[in-house]
């Protein structure tokens, strides 16, 4: 059987890794909030990301940190202040995401086969 018919994403590939980093229901809304509002505290994100639960925000922030897209900064004040901000790696996604927005806004051709 020939390998030429296999999808290149059947093996671990860079596209799949990228989609894992930004995919899911909450990652892009969190990144958009941090991009628009700058460094934010946890409760600010909870308010700004419409519909997200406490559990999902915490889980997704950890995943974004592990992917190198969000930085968690802890300030040793009383009380302790924690802020989240996007990294340079996440900032480099902005032109790509803007291209996706432009792509989605283009009129769709209907396939008339």
Rosetta blueprint (number, residue, H / E / L):
1 X L
2 X L
3 X H
4 X H
5 X H
6 X L
7 X L
8 X H
9 X H
10 X H
11 X L
12 X L
13 X L
14 X H
15 X H
16 X H
17 X H
18 X H
19 X H
20 X H
21 X H
22 X H
23 X L
24 X L
25 X L
26 X L
27 X H
28 X H
29 X H
30 X H
31 X H
32 X H
33 X H
34 X H
35 X H
36 X H
37 X H
38 X L
39 X L
40 X E
41 X E
42 X H
43 X H
44 X H
45 X H
46 X H
47 X H
48 X H
49 X L
50 X L
51 X L
52 X L
53 X L
54 X H
55 X H
56 X H
57 X H
58 X H
59 X H
60 X H
61 X H
62 X H
63 X H
64 X H
65 X H
66 X H
67 X L
68 X L
69 X L
70 X E
71 X E
72 X E
73 X E
74 X E
75 X E
76 X L
77 X L
78 X L
79 X L
80 X L
81 X E
82 X E
83 X E
84 X E
85 X E
86 X E
87 X L
88 X H
89 X H
90 X H
91 X H
92 X L
93 X L
94 X H
95 X H
96 X H
97 X H
98 X H
99 X H
100 X H
101 X H
102 X H
103 X H
104 X H
105 X H
106 X L
107 X L
108 X L
109 X L
110 X L
111 X L
112 X L
113 X L
